[in-house]
Amino acid sequence: ICGELAPDAGQIYMSAGLKLGYLKQRDNFCGEDTVIEAIERIFAPLHELEEEIARAADMAARHPQDNRLLDRLDQLNQEYEKKGGYTYKSEMTGILSSMAFGEEFRQKKIASLSGGERTRLALAALLLEKPDLLILDEPTNHLDIGMLKWLEQYLASYRGSILIVSHDRYFLDRCVNRIFEIEHHHLRAYEGNYTAFAAKKRQLREAELRAYNNQQRELARQEEMIRRMKERGTEKLAKRAQSREKRLAHVQRLDAPQSAEGSIKIEFKQDFQSGGDVIMAEGLAKSFGTGAQKRLLFENVDLDIKRGEKVCIVGPNGVGKTTLLRLLLQELAPDSGRLRIGHNVTFGYYDQGQQLLNPANTVLEEMKQTYRLYTDTKMRSLLGRFLFRGDDVFLSVASLSGGEKARLALLKLMLSGANTLLLDEPTNHMDIESKEVFEEALAEFPGTAIIISHDRYFLQKIPDRILELSAGGITEFLGKYDYYMEKKSQVESGKKYLESMR
């Protein structure tokens, strides 16, 4: 659609003068630019117009009697206003702030930004360009819940058309009114959001399977009748059999409904049960840096996690959610506070960056290195359950996509037999079907799970409670995502009311 590749067949038609904007999963920024330089480039035409207005104003001031110069100045000012010249600076500040780029980021070199920060900057730049057709490839990756809510509200009032590739089901429910699904080399369109699509797809698949089974039964019945007629050997029955065979040959056969392309098969088991008290923490605090560079992540964190609980941790990017998991794993020590791990607790850890995988290994070597007692046949069978089939097992870990690395890390976690799972953004890089299989496996897991997640559909399905981490500690919400948001809204309303009373 963007013209970066040519189709093997077919045509793409674009409206004349269509301005197209494309958010890739990898940006094209120049690393030597600062954040503000990269954003200011978007407004180069406005800057040129400002210079033209300055020159025209200077000329008009020197020749106040020349109406043509005054008319030209007026035209330029109108064009400047029409193109957003008087509002672009406040809009730029608003969008950068919403994407977590405060004043302290403006002079930072792009080369120094993390992958997530670069993605957010690319999204901010694209929104400021305001194309007629906005194409977003996985725009919700690297956004925290506050940013996601802002983006949804922004897109809801966007004047252009929007085409989104996304596995974020909650986001799709709020942002789209049509869904195109590509499956088995075909594209099918559905009206409505994700929830409507899922229901219609299920109904369609059931109807197709029902029609196929009915036809197969009828074909088998007709073939059996033809066989019996031929066996009886009379001329009359032979002619009737021949007539039925001709009719049967003209029946348009329904194709068997194709199953999904392949879905992972997950089952989390614990080798043994932990004690009732899994994790107890009191007053945990953690900072990074020293002296003037010292930065507090969080303090006053209290935790009481019981066996069998499914607990989700939420909070803005950079607040220290991953650091908290690493404190629980005892890979890091807290600056202050006490941490106690319960009896018989064994941890399994899934890190969102898959840094625990060795890029030099093949897929099979990576598994054999950790689980030496499995035969190659058994290991290849397990890898097949996670869609590593045939020669895929000899691919290097370094060459795998984000989704493939996620599946490999998940398989290692599944085989660990741990009774307490610490999961850092586990649904990133999963397609929708894999997410649903994973959620089902996690719900059936008898052990304990502590999960960092921004996946709101997941947050609405899995946790017994949600813990919000902030610099000042943990706030507990005894419910799922909608309850969490309702309570947060009540708290915010209460704060605003108190401020107005002052």
MINU-526884 format. One line per field, with one value per residue (C-alpha): residue number from 1; residue in three letters; chain; x negated, y, z. Coordinates in nm, 3 decimals. Example, Ala and Ser with C-alpha at 12.3 -4.5 7.8 and 13.67 -1.06 7.14 Angstrom:
BEGIN
i = c(1	2)
aa = c(ALA	SER)
ch = c(A	A)
u = c(-1.230	-1.367)
v = c(-0.450	-0.106)
w = c(0.780	0.714)
end
This chain:
BEGIN
i = c(1	2	3	4	5	6	7	8	9	10	11	12	13	14	15	16	17	18	19	20	21	22	23	24	25	26	27	28	29	30	31	32	33	34	35	36	37	38	39	40	41	42	43	44	45	46	47	48	49	50	51	52	53	54	55	56	57	58	59	60	61	62	63	64	65	66	67	68	69	70	71	72	73	74	75	76	77	78	79	80	81	82	83	84	85	86	87	88	89	90	91	92	93	94	95	96	97	98	99	100	101	102	103	104	105	106	107	108	109	110	111	112	113	114	115	116	117	118	119	120	121	122	123	124	125	126	127	128	129	130	131	132	133	134	135	136	137	138	139	140	141	142	143	144	145	146	147	148	149	150	151	152	153	154	155	156	157	158	159	160	161	162	163	164	165	166	167	168	169	170	171	172	173	174	175	176	177	178	179	180	181	182	183	184	185	186	187	188	189	190	191	192	193	194	195	196	197	198	199	200	201	202	203	204	205	206	207	208	209	210	211	212	213	214	215	216	217	218	219	220	221	222	223	224	225	226	227	228	229	230	231	232	233	234	235	236	237	238	239	240	241	242	243	244	245	246	247	248	249	250	251	252	253	254	255	256	257	258	259	260	261	262	263	264	265	266	267	268	269	270	271	272	273	274	275	276	277	278	279	280	281	282	283	284	285	286	287	288	289	290	291	292	293	294	295	296	297	298	299	300	301	302	303	304	305	306	307	308	309	310	311	312	313	314	315	316	317	318	319	320	321	322	323	324	325	326	327	328	329	330	331	332	333	334	335	336	337	338	339	340	341	342	343	344	345	346	347	348	349	350	351	352	353	354	355	356	357	358	359	360	361	362	363	364	365	366	367	368	369	370	371	372	373	374	375	376	377	378	379	380	381	382	383	384	385	386	387	388	389	390	391	392	393	394	395	396	397	398	399	400	401	402	403	404	405	406	407	408	409	410	411	412	413	414	415	416	417	418	419	420	421	422	423	424	425	426	427	428	429	430	431	432	433	434	435	436	437	438	439	440	441	442	443	444	445	446	447	448	449	450	451	452	453	454	455	456	457	458	459	460	461	462	463	464	465	466	467	468	469	470	471	472	473	474	475	476	477	478	479	480	481	482	483	484	485	486	487	488	489	490	491	492	493	494	495	496	497	498	499	500	501	502)
aa = c(ILE	CYS	GLY	GLU	LEU	ALA	PRO	ASP	ALA	GLY	GLN	ILE	TYR	MET	SER	ALA	GLY	LEU	LYS	LEU	GLY	TYR	LEU	LYS	GLN	ARG	ASP	ASN	PHE	CYS	GLY	GLU	ASP	THR	VAL	ILE	GLU	ALA	ILE	GLU	ARG	ILE	PHE	ALA	PRO	LEU	HIS	GLU	LEU	GLU	GLU	GLU	ILE	ALA	ARG	ALA	ALA	ASP	MET	ALA	ALA	ARG	HIS	PRO	GLN	ASP	ASN	ARG	LEU	LEU	ASP	ARG	LEU	ASP	GLN	LEU	ASN	GLN	GLU	TYR	GLU	LYS	LYS	GLY	GLY	TYR	THR	TYR	LYS	SER	GLU	MET	THR	GLY	ILE	LEU	SER	SER	MET	ALA	PHE	GLY	GLU	GLU	PHE	ARG	GLN	LYS	LYS	ILE	ALA	SER	LEU	SER	GLY	GLY	GLU	ARG	THR	ARG	LEU	ALA	LEU	ALA	ALA	LEU	LEU	LEU	GLU	LYS	PRO	ASP	LEU	LEU	ILE	LEU	ASP	GLU	PRO	THR	ASN	HIS	LEU	ASP	ILE	GLY	MET	LEU	LYS	TRP	LEU	GLU	GLN	TYR	LEU	ALA	SER	TYR	ARG	GLY	SER	ILE	LEU	ILE	VAL	SER	HIS	ASP	ARG	TYR	PHE	LEU	ASP	ARG	CYS	VAL	ASN	ARG	ILE	PHE	GLU	ILE	GLU	HIS	HIS	HIS	LEU	ARG	ALA	TYR	GLU	GLY	ASN	TYR	THR	ALA	PHE	ALA	ALA	LYS	LYS	ARG	GLN	LEU	ARG	GLU	ALA	GLU	LEU	ARG	ALA	TYR	ASN	ASN	GLN	GLN	ARG	GLU	LEU	ALA	ARG	GLN	GLU	GLU	MET	ILE	ARG	ARG	MET	LYS	GLU	ARG	GLY	THR	GLU	LYS	LEU	ALA	LYS	ARG	ALA	GLN	SER	ARG	GLU	LYS	ARG	LEU	ALA	HIS	VAL	GLN	ARG	LEU	ASP	ALA	PRO	GLN	SER	ALA	GLU	GLY	SER	ILE	LYS	ILE	GLU	PHE	LYS	GLN	ASP	PHE	GLN	SER	GLY	GLY	ASP	VAL	ILE	MET	ALA	GLU	GLY	LEU	ALA	LYS	SER	PHE	GLY	THR	GLY	ALA	GLN	LYS	ARG	LEU	LEU	PHE	GLU	ASN	VAL	ASP	LEU	ASP	ILE	LYS	ARG	GLY	GLU	LYS	VAL	CYS	ILE	VAL	GLY	PRO	ASN	GLY	VAL	GLY	LYS	THR	THR	LEU	LEU	ARG	LEU	LEU	LEU	GLN	GLU	LEU	ALA	PRO	ASP	SER	GLY	ARG	LEU	ARG	ILE	GLY	HIS	ASN	VAL	THR	PHE	GLY	TYR	TYR	ASP	GLN	GLY	GLN	GLN	LEU	LEU	ASN	PRO	ALA	ASN	THR	VAL	LEU	GLU	GLU	MET	LYS	GLN	THR	TYR	ARG	LEU	TYR	THR	ASP	THR	LYS	MET	ARG	SER	LEU	LEU	GLY	ARG	PHE	LEU	PHE	ARG	GLY	ASP	ASP	VAL	PHE	LEU	SER	VAL	ALA	SER	LEU	SER	GLY	GLY	GLU	LYS	ALA	ARG	LEU	ALA	LEU	LEU	LYS	LEU	MET	LEU	SER	GLY	ALA	ASN	THR	LEU	LEU	LEU	ASP	GLU	PRO	THR	ASN	HIS	MET	ASP	ILE	GLU	SER	LYS	GLU	VAL	PHE	GLU	GLU	ALA	LEU	ALA	GLU	PHE	PRO	GLY	THR	ALA	ILE	ILE	ILE	SER	HIS	ASP	ARG	TYR	PHE	LEU	GLN	LYS	ILE	PRO	ASP	ARG	ILE	LEU	GLU	LEU	SER	ALA	GLY	GLY	ILE	THR	GLU	PHE	LEU	GLY	LYS	TYR	ASP	TYR	TYR	MET	GLU	LYS	LYS	SER	GLN	VAL	GLU	SER	GLY	LYS	LYS	TYR	LEU	GLU	SER	MET	ARG)
ch = c(A	A	A	A	A	A	A	A	A	A	A	A	A	A	A	A	A	A	A	A	A	A	A	A	A	A	A	A	A	A	A	A	A	A	A	A	A	A	A	A	A	A	A	A	A	A	A	A	A	A	A	A	A	A	A	A	A	A	A	A	A	A	A	A	A	A	A	A	A	A	A	A	A	A	A	A	A	A	A	A	A	A	A	A	A	A	A	A	A	A	A	A	A	A	A	A	A	A	A	A	A	A	A	A	A	A	A	A	A	A	A	A	A	A	A	A	A	A	A	A	A	A	A	A	A	A	A	A	A	A	A	A	A	A	A	A	A	A	A	A	A	A	A	A	A	A	A	A	A	A	A	A	A	A	A	A	A	A	A	A	A	A	A	A	A	A	A	A	A	A	A	A	A	A	A	A	A	A	A	A	A	A	A	A	A	A	A	A	A	A	A	A	A	A	A	A	A	A	A	A	A	A	A	A	A	A	A	A	A	A	A	A	A	A	A	A	A	A	A	A	A	A	A	A	A	A	A	A	A	A	A	A	A	A	A	A	A	A	A	A	A	A	A	A	A	A	A	A	A	A	A	A	A	A	A	A	A	A	A	A	A	A	A	A	A	A	A	A	A	A	A	A	A	A	A	A	A	A	A	A	A	A	A	A	A	A	A	A	A	A	A	A	A	A	A	A	A	A	A	A	A	A	A	A	A	A	A	A	A	A	A	A	A	A	A	A	A	A	A	A	A	A	A	A	A	A	A	A	A	A	A	A	A	A	A	A	A	A	A	A	A	A	A	A	A	A	A	A	A	A	A	A	A	A	A	A	A	A	A	A	A	A	A	A	A	A	A	A	A	A	A	A	A	A	A	A	A	A	A	A	A	A	A	A	A	A	A	A	A	A	A	A	A	A	A	A	A	A	A	A	A	A	A	A	A	A	A	A	A	A	A	A	A	A	A	A	A	A	A	A	A	A	A	A	A	A	A	A	A	A	A	A	A	A	A	A	A	A	A	A	A	A	A	A	A	A	A	A	A	A	A	A	A	A	A	A	A	A	A	A	A	A	A	A	A	A	A	A	A	A	A	A	A	A	A	A	A	A	A	A	A	A	A	A	A	A	A	A	A	A	A	A	A	A	A	A	A	A	A	A	A	A)
u = c(0.000	-0.286	-0.459	-0.771	-0.703	-0.537	-0.250	-0.293	0.058	0.343	0.358	0.359	0.555	0.495	0.701	0.523	0.312	0.355	0.104	0.002	-0.178	-0.331	-0.445	-0.692	-0.809	-1.155	-1.200	-1.410	-1.545	-1.897	-2.071	-2.269	-1.952	-1.811	-1.448	-1.338	-1.537	-1.365	-1.022	-1.096	-1.181	-0.812	-0.730	-0.995	-0.725	-0.578	-0.923	-0.973	-0.632	-0.730	-1.041	-0.831	-0.583	-0.874	-1.010	-0.662	-0.598	-0.932	-0.848	-0.497	-0.643	-0.881	-0.609	-0.291	-0.106	-0.146	0.180	0.042	-0.218	0.049	0.271	-0.022	-0.096	0.270	0.274	-0.040	0.105	0.426	0.228	0.018	0.332	0.492	0.184	0.189	-0.093	0.058	0.129	-0.150	-0.383	-0.124	-0.015	-0.377	-0.427	-0.099	-0.172	-0.536	-0.423	-0.154	-0.425	-0.638	-0.887	-0.910	-1.149	-1.438	-1.416	-1.411	-1.790	-1.868	-2.030	-1.804	-2.095	-2.075	-1.704	-1.583	-1.395	-1.065	-1.142	-1.226	-0.895	-0.703	-0.888	-0.808	-0.440	-0.446	-0.607	-0.348	-0.054	-0.195	-0.217	0.161	0.169	0.498	0.432	0.255	0.101	-0.011	-0.207	-0.168	-0.134	-0.058	-0.395	-0.600	-0.301	-0.187	0.182	0.195	0.043	0.280	0.586	0.458	0.387	0.735	0.898	0.677	0.755	1.129	1.138	0.883	1.018	0.838	0.866	0.667	0.533	0.391	0.199	0.245	0.277	0.407	0.767	0.877	0.731	0.909	1.237	1.209	1.055	1.185	1.515	1.396	1.154	0.967	0.835	0.570	0.580	0.486	0.375	0.716	0.849	1.198	1.367	1.585	1.791	1.747	1.473	1.267	1.537	1.789	1.528	1.446	1.817	1.888	1.579	1.679	2.035	1.903	1.660	1.933	2.172	1.905	1.820	2.190	2.252	1.941	2.034	2.394	2.271	2.019	2.294	2.522	2.241	2.160	2.532	2.558	2.236	2.362	2.692	2.502	2.280	2.584	2.760	2.453	2.420	2.776	2.674	3.006	3.004	3.267	3.073	2.747	2.904	3.036	2.690	2.532	2.786	2.710	2.336	2.376	2.579	2.322	2.038	2.203	2.244	2.024	1.812	1.753	1.393	1.321	1.299	0.934	0.820	0.597	0.250	0.111	0.141	-0.099	-0.005	-0.090	-0.043	-0.209	-0.279	-0.448	-0.687	-0.572	-0.351	-0.482	-0.381	-0.074	-0.281	-0.478	-0.625	-0.618	-0.780	-0.780	-0.910	-1.113	-1.295	-1.527	-1.732	-1.989	-2.296	-2.497	-2.531	-2.363	-2.280	-2.090	-1.731	-1.464	-1.254	-1.020	-0.994	-0.749	-0.658	-0.466	-0.364	-0.176	-0.137	0.043	0.022	0.236	0.291	0.269	0.147	0.080	-0.155	-0.083	-0.236	-0.392	-0.705	-1.024	-0.869	-1.068	-0.828	-1.099	-1.337	-1.076	-1.059	-1.438	-1.427	-1.179	-1.412	-1.691	-1.905	-1.913	-1.916	-1.677	-1.823	-1.599	-1.309	-1.265	-1.186	-1.096	-1.039	-0.806	-0.867	-0.935	-0.893	-1.060	-1.067	-1.026	-1.108	-1.001	-1.185	-1.027	-1.355	-1.444	-1.791	-1.818	-1.840	-2.188	-2.197	-2.486	-2.279	-2.043	-1.686	-1.753	-2.085	-1.917	-1.666	-1.917	-2.152	-1.886	-1.706	-1.982	-1.779	-1.536	-1.612	-1.630	-1.304	-1.122	-1.269	-1.170	-0.819	-0.797	-0.938	-0.673	-0.404	-0.552	-0.554	-0.926	-0.895	-1.135	-1.452	-1.325	-1.499	-1.837	-1.776	-2.005	-1.842	-1.992	-1.796	-1.455	-1.182	-1.049	-0.750	-0.969	-1.200	-0.893	-0.767	-1.108	-1.134	-0.779	-0.859	-1.162	-0.939	-0.674	-0.931	-1.081	-0.816	-0.830	-0.544	-0.575	-0.591	-0.727	-0.625	-0.738	-0.501	-0.444	-0.184	-0.410	-0.498	-0.216	0.054	0.414	0.461	0.139	0.251	0.578	0.403	0.155	0.434	0.618	0.301	0.226	0.582	0.552	0.203	0.237	-0.066	-0.122	-0.179	-0.299	-0.269	-0.373	-0.132	0.012	0.242	0.583	0.773	0.538	0.582	0.960	0.934	0.655	0.574	0.736	0.603	0.405	0.110	0.024	-0.341	-0.435	-0.736	-0.556	-0.472	-0.198	0.176	0.392	0.713	0.911	1.042	0.976	0.902	1.248	1.276	0.923	1.010	1.339	1.165	0.885	1.146	1.318	0.985	0.903	1.250	1.205	0.868	1.013	1.304	1.070	0.853	1.160	1.268	0.932)
v = c(0.000	0.235	0.155	0.009	-0.329	-0.417	-0.667	-0.984	-0.927	-0.681	-0.303	-0.044	0.274	0.590	0.909	1.195	1.400	1.149	1.216	0.884	0.835	0.501	0.400	0.115	-0.115	0.032	0.407	0.602	0.870	1.006	0.908	1.234	1.449	1.557	1.478	1.838	1.860	1.547	1.687	2.039	1.890	1.803	2.172	2.281	2.410	2.622	2.759	2.855	3.022	3.215	3.344	3.445	3.627	3.810	3.923	4.029	4.221	4.398	4.498	4.616	4.825	4.995	5.057	5.117	5.266	4.954	4.760	4.464	4.404	4.429	4.183	3.943	3.964	3.898	3.593	3.451	3.501	3.323	3.034	3.017	3.001	2.738	2.517	2.538	2.789	2.947	2.614	2.377	2.459	2.387	2.076	1.961	2.009	1.828	1.523	1.494	1.514	1.250	1.022	1.083	1.326	1.606	1.902	1.685	1.474	1.758	1.794	1.420	1.257	1.001	0.754	0.752	0.660	0.305	0.108	0.182	0.556	0.567	0.394	0.645	0.934	0.796	0.778	1.135	1.259	1.084	1.221	1.572	1.524	1.446	1.240	1.163	0.790	0.693	0.343	0.214	-0.111	-0.231	0.122	0.006	-0.166	0.025	0.238	0.232	0.241	0.622	0.663	0.401	0.583	0.913	0.754	0.599	0.934	1.106	0.852	0.864	1.227	1.188	1.338	1.107	0.733	0.491	0.145	-0.045	-0.371	-0.474	-0.767	-0.539	-0.655	-0.385	-0.117	-0.267	-0.269	0.106	0.226	0.033	-0.020	-0.277	-0.568	-0.734	-1.078	-1.247	-1.625	-1.913	-1.666	-1.496	-1.170	-1.151	-0.832	-0.805	-0.507	-0.395	-0.402	-0.695	-0.841	-0.835	-0.989	-1.273	-1.360	-1.343	-1.547	-1.818	-1.828	-1.838	-2.120	-2.321	-2.267	-2.369	-2.683	-2.772	-2.729	-2.933	-3.219	-3.225	-3.245	-3.518	-3.725	-3.680	-3.769	-4.082	-4.179	-4.132	-4.328	-4.613	-4.624	-4.632	-4.916	-5.125	-5.066	-5.187	-5.493	-5.609	-5.635	-5.559	-5.346	-5.110	-5.050	-5.009	-4.727	-4.562	-4.593	-4.437	-4.149	-4.085	-4.091	-3.820	-3.601	-3.659	-3.559	-3.219	-3.144	-2.850	-2.994	-2.774	-2.747	-2.865	-2.558	-2.494	-2.484	-2.205	-2.181	-2.334	-2.245	-2.307	-2.568	-2.448	-2.624	-2.485	-2.747	-2.713	-2.985	-2.932	-2.693	-2.390	-2.288	-2.068	-1.750	-1.697	-1.344	-1.097	-0.756	-0.450	-0.103	-0.197	0.095	0.111	0.390	0.399	0.617	0.801	1.153	1.420	1.154	0.937	0.872	0.715	0.453	0.360	0.331	0.198	-0.107	-0.365	-0.704	-1.006	-1.270	-1.597	-1.936	-1.967	-1.593	-1.428	-1.071	-0.808	-0.511	-0.193	0.154	0.409	0.329	0.390	0.352	0.032	-0.259	-0.483	-0.379	-0.491	-0.837	-0.859	-0.770	-1.055	-1.291	-1.159	-1.064	-0.712	-0.603	-0.334	-0.011	-0.058	-0.272	-0.643	-0.926	-1.283	-1.567	-1.842	-2.215	-2.429	-2.133	-2.191	-1.909	-1.919	-1.587	-1.458	-1.138	-0.925	-0.863	-1.238	-1.144	-1.486	-1.660	-1.721	-1.571	-1.799	-2.116	-2.283	-2.328	-2.696	-2.620	-2.354	-2.610	-2.895	-2.670	-2.617	-2.953	-3.209	-3.520	-3.487	-3.691	-3.506	-3.671	-3.560	-3.210	-3.173	-3.287	-3.017	-2.754	-2.858	-2.767	-2.416	-2.406	-2.483	-2.757	-2.935	-2.737	-2.448	-2.614	-2.544	-2.169	-1.952	-1.771	-1.446	-1.481	-1.535	-1.270	-1.114	-1.351	-1.660	-1.562	-1.510	-1.862	-2.015	-1.835	-1.944	-2.309	-2.294	-2.143	-2.414	-2.691	-2.531	-2.679	-2.361	-2.300	-1.919	-1.745	-1.391	-1.264	-0.934	-0.828	-1.188	-1.107	-0.865	-1.020	-1.279	-1.299	-1.298	-1.675	-1.735	-1.481	-1.665	-2.003	-1.849	-1.689	-2.021	-2.202	-1.935	-1.944	-2.323	-2.306	-2.413	-2.212	-1.839	-1.580	-1.220	-1.045	-0.703	-0.613	-0.322	-0.560	-0.441	-0.735	-0.963	-0.743	-0.779	-1.159	-1.289	-1.108	-1.162	-0.817	-0.537	-0.364	-0.017	0.074	0.439	0.620	0.629	0.258	0.010	0.079	-0.234	-0.284	-0.601	-0.674	-0.669	-0.385	-0.224	-0.217	-0.072	0.207	0.283	0.319	0.528	0.758	0.798	0.884	1.142	1.298	1.318	1.494	1.748	1.816	1.876	2.108	2.309	2.343	2.498)
w = c(0.000	0.080	-0.248	-0.083	-0.245	-0.578	-0.582	-0.793	-0.927	-0.891	-0.870	-0.589	-0.657	-0.453	-0.444	-0.620	-0.379	-0.093	0.186	0.339	0.673	0.776	1.125	1.080	1.355	1.281	1.247	0.996	1.229	1.198	1.523	1.539	1.553	1.888	1.968	1.905	1.577	1.444	1.532	1.405	1.062	1.022	1.032	0.779	0.536	0.819	0.905	0.539	0.544	0.860	0.683	0.380	0.607	0.777	0.440	0.320	0.645	0.607	0.249	0.349	0.632	0.391	0.133	0.336	0.035	-0.182	-0.144	-0.340	-0.069	0.203	0.013	-0.027	0.347	0.425	0.195	0.357	0.707	0.604	0.456	0.774	0.990	0.764	0.792	1.174	1.213	1.525	1.700	1.594	1.885	2.154	1.963	1.937	2.312	2.389	2.172	2.289	2.653	2.592	2.451	2.767	2.608	2.863	2.848	2.971	2.651	2.396	2.356	2.380	2.079	1.911	1.913	2.296	2.306	2.377	2.111	2.287	2.307	1.935	1.852	2.062	1.897	1.550	1.647	1.783	1.459	1.244	1.444	1.403	1.025	1.011	0.689	0.510	0.555	0.876	0.860	1.200	1.242	1.602	1.745	2.101	2.156	2.418	2.535	2.897	2.990	3.020	2.672	2.528	2.661	2.520	2.179	2.164	2.238	1.979	1.706	1.786	1.667	1.384	1.062	0.822	0.761	0.977	0.887	1.183	1.218	1.581	1.818	2.098	2.129	2.374	2.144	1.841	2.031	2.085	1.760	1.460	1.280	1.023	1.045	0.759	0.851	0.639	0.684	0.450	0.180	0.167	0.306	0.456	0.579	0.891	1.004	1.365	1.629	1.758	1.984	1.696	1.462	1.706	1.746	1.369	1.285	1.532	1.390	1.033	1.108	1.285	0.991	0.738	0.937	0.974	0.596	0.511	0.748	0.618	0.259	0.344	0.508	0.205	-0.039	0.161	0.160	-0.218	-0.281	-0.062	-0.256	-0.589	-0.460	-0.356	-0.689	-0.877	-0.653	-0.736	-1.104	-1.274	-1.588	-1.446	-1.122	-1.318	-1.522	-1.204	-1.048	-1.357	-1.346	-0.977	-1.043	-1.310	-1.073	-0.799	-1.033	-1.088	-0.716	-0.616	-0.335	-0.031	0.085	0.437	0.664	0.730	1.088	1.215	1.061	1.375	1.740	2.022	2.282	2.634	2.963	3.277	3.546	3.883	3.998	4.357	4.552	4.740	5.090	5.138	5.178	4.856	4.877	5.165	5.129	5.350	5.267	4.959	4.795	4.496	4.336	4.058	4.021	4.286	4.419	4.207	3.942	4.193	4.086	4.305	4.125	4.409	4.786	5.051	4.843	5.047	4.904	5.035	4.764	4.844	4.671	4.358	4.311	3.970	4.033	3.766	3.813	3.618	3.615	3.379	3.179	3.377	3.723	3.789	3.729	3.578	3.857	4.113	3.952	3.962	4.335	4.389	4.198	4.427	4.126	4.276	4.638	4.767	4.907	5.209	5.327	5.388	5.147	5.243	4.998	5.120	5.174	4.864	4.623	4.285	4.030	3.654	3.483	3.142	3.045	2.776	2.590	2.577	2.701	2.868	2.529	2.384	2.031	1.932	1.984	1.741	1.864	1.941	2.116	2.330	2.456	2.495	2.692	2.959	2.945	2.882	2.973	2.682	2.370	2.039	1.930	2.247	2.225	1.859	1.947	2.217	1.980	1.726	1.981	1.973	1.591	1.543	1.284	1.049	0.985	1.202	1.498	1.334	1.297	1.507	1.799	1.665	1.338	1.506	1.496	1.816	1.811	1.758	2.045	2.265	2.182	2.257	2.592	2.675	2.601	2.833	3.102	3.053	3.099	3.413	3.645	3.857	4.099	4.084	3.747	3.712	3.369	3.217	2.934	2.818	2.550	2.357	2.018	2.041	1.779	1.901	1.888	2.084	2.344	2.396	2.428	2.675	2.882	2.906	3.018	3.278	3.415	3.462	3.621	3.987	4.099	4.150	3.877	3.904	3.570	3.439	3.161	2.963	2.770	2.887	2.740	2.939	3.248	3.215	3.201	3.426	3.755	4.094	4.179	4.017	4.186	4.059	4.114	4.155	4.303	4.639	4.659	4.565	4.541	4.542	4.340	4.421	4.074	3.702	3.458	3.434	3.816	3.837	3.591	3.767	4.104	3.949	3.797	4.136	4.301	4.029	4.061	4.438	4.399	4.156	4.390	4.684	4.474	4.367	4.733	4.821)
end
